[in-house]
Amino acid sequence: MMDHLTKSGECKITPKCTYPVTALGCVNRIYINCAVIDVTPDGLAVVEMVDGLPFDELQRLTGAPLRRAAAA
């Protein structure tokens, strides 16, 4: 579980890793303070969001493209 944004307001989820990579492909799900996002071969899929947060706003705040997860 982590905050979605840094203290300076930048998104922690980015299209490319900017730190040295030690293990590729080991993250399947991201838990942030405003959503749950699956990491899939097709990109990032939003599974859940906090009540009252529109998808468009989550996308605006996120540094990588998002899509809605298919309903189970």
Phi and psi restraints in degrees (value plus and minus 20) as a CYANA .aco file:
   2 MET   PHI    -165.4  -125.4
   2 MET   PSI     143.7   183.7
   3 ASP   PHI     -92.7   -52.7
   3 ASP   PSI     124.9   164.9
   4 HIS   PHI     -89.9   -49.9
   4 HIS   PSI     -55.9   -15.9
   5 LEU   PHI    -136.2   -96.2
   5 LEU   PSI     131.9   171.9
   6 THR   PHI     -93.9   -53.9
   6 THR   PSI     153.1   193.1
   7 LYS   PHI     -82.0   -42.0
   7 LYS   PSI     -45.6    -5.6
   8 SER   PHI    -110.5   -70.5
   8 SER   PSI     -16.3    23.7
   9 GLY   PHI      71.4   111.4
   9 GLY   PSI     -10.5    29.5
  10 GLU   PHI    -110.9   -70.9
  10 GLU   PSI     125.3   165.3
  11 CYS   PHI     -93.0   -53.0
  11 CYS   PSI     119.5   159.5
  12 LYS   PHI    -104.5   -64.5
  12 LYS   PSI     -35.8     4.2
  13 ILE   PHI    -115.0   -75.0
  13 ILE   PSI      99.9   139.9
  14 THR   PHI    -146.9  -106.9
  14 THR   PSI     139.4   179.4
  15 PRO   PHI     -85.6   -45.6
  15 PRO   PSI     -49.4    -9.4
  16 LYS   PHI    -152.6  -112.6
  16 LYS   PSI     125.9   165.9
  17 CYS   PHI     -92.4   -52.4
  17 CYS   PSI     113.8   153.8
  18 THR   PHI    -125.4   -85.4
  18 THR   PSI     -21.7    18.3
  19 TYR   PHI    -127.3   -87.3
  19 TYR   PSI     141.9   181.9
  20 PRO   PHI     -78.5   -38.5
  20 PRO   PSI     114.9   154.9
  21 VAL   PHI    -112.7   -72.7
  21 VAL   PSI     108.0   148.0
  22 THR   PHI    -126.5   -86.5
  22 THR   PSI     -42.7    -2.7
  23 ALA   PHI    -174.1  -134.1
  23 ALA   PSI      83.6   123.6
  24 LEU   PHI     -98.4   -58.4
  24 LEU   PSI     123.6   163.6
  25 GLY   PHI      53.6    93.6
  25 GLY   PSI      -2.2    37.8
  26 CYS   PHI    -114.5   -74.5
  26 CYS   PSI     -29.4    10.6
  27 VAL   PHI    -120.5   -80.5
  27 VAL   PSI     103.5   143.5
  28 ASN   PHI    -127.7   -87.7
  28 ASN   PSI     -44.1    -4.1
  29 ARG   PHI    -166.7  -126.7
  29 ARG   PSI     119.9   159.9
  30 ILE   PHI    -134.2   -94.2
  30 ILE   PSI     105.6   145.6
  31 TYR   PHI    -126.4   -86.4
  31 TYR   PSI      95.1   135.1
  32 ILE   PHI    -140.9  -100.9
  32 ILE   PSI     149.3   189.3
  33 ASN   PHI     -87.2   -47.2
  33 ASN   PSI     -30.0    10.0
  34 CYS   PHI    -144.8  -104.8
  34 CYS   PSI     -22.2    17.8
  35 ALA   PHI    -187.4  -147.4
  35 ALA   PSI     147.2   187.2
  36 VAL   PHI    -140.2  -100.2
  36 VAL   PSI     107.2   147.2
  37 ILE   PHI    -147.9  -107.9
  37 ILE   PSI     107.1   147.1
  38 ASP   PHI    -106.7   -66.7
  38 ASP   PSI     121.1   161.1
  39 VAL   PHI    -117.8   -77.8
  39 VAL   PSI      93.7   133.7
  40 THR   PHI    -142.6  -102.6
  40 THR   PSI     146.6   186.6
  41 PRO   PHI     -80.2   -40.2
  41 PRO   PSI     -43.6    -3.6
  42 ASP   PHI    -112.1   -72.1
  42 ASP   PSI     -16.5    23.5
  43 GLY   PHI      96.8   136.8
  43 GLY   PSI    -183.6  -143.6
  44 LEU   PHI    -109.5   -69.5
  44 LEU   PSI     106.0   146.0
  45 ALA   PHI    -137.1   -97.1
  45 ALA   PSI     101.9   141.9
  46 VAL   PHI     -97.5   -57.5
  46 VAL   PSI      99.0   139.0
  47 VAL   PHI    -110.8   -70.8
  47 VAL   PSI     -64.5   -24.5
  48 GLU   PHI    -164.6  -124.6
  48 GLU   PSI     133.4   173.4
  49 MET   PHI    -156.5  -116.5
  49 MET   PSI     135.8   175.8
  50 VAL   PHI     -85.4   -45.4
  50 VAL   PSI     130.2   170.2
  51 ASP   PHI     -77.8   -37.8
  51 ASP   PSI     115.7   155.7
  52 GLY   PHI      70.2   110.2
  52 GLY   PSI     -27.6    12.4
  53 LEU   PHI    -114.1   -74.1
  53 LEU   PSI      93.3   133.3
  54 PRO   PHI     -89.6   -49.6
  54 PRO   PSI     126.8   166.8
  55 PHE   PHI     -76.6   -36.6
  55 PHE   PSI     -62.1   -22.1
  56 ASP   PHI     -79.6   -39.6
  56 ASP   PSI     -55.8   -15.8
  57 GLU   PHI     -91.1   -51.1
  57 GLU   PSI     -61.1   -21.1
  58 LEU   PHI     -80.5   -40.5
  58 LEU   PSI     -63.0   -23.0
  59 GLN   PHI     -83.7   -43.7
  59 GLN   PSI     -60.5   -20.5
  60 ARG   PHI     -81.8   -41.8
  60 ARG   PSI     -56.5   -16.5
  61 LEU   PHI    -101.3   -61.3
  61 LEU   PSI     -31.8     8.2
  62 THR   PHI    -120.8   -80.8
  62 THR   PSI     119.2   159.2
  63 GLY   PHI    -101.3   -61.3
  63 GLY   PSI     -24.0    16.0
  64 ALA   PHI    -149.2  -109.2
  64 ALA   PSI     134.1   174.1
  65 PRO   PHI     -82.9   -42.9
  65 PRO   PSI     120.0   160.0
  66 LEU   PHI    -140.4  -100.4
  66 LEU   PSI     137.1   177.1
  67 ARG   PHI    -159.5  -119.5
  67 ARG   PSI     140.4   180.4
  68 ARG   PHI     -99.2   -59.2
  68 ARG   PSI     117.8   157.8
  69 ALA   PHI     -90.4   -50.4
  69 ALA   PSI     128.7   168.7
  70 ALA   PHI     -86.4   -46.4
  70 ALA   PSI     123.2   163.2
  71 ALA   PHI     -85.8   -45.8
  71 ALA   PSI     120.3   160.3
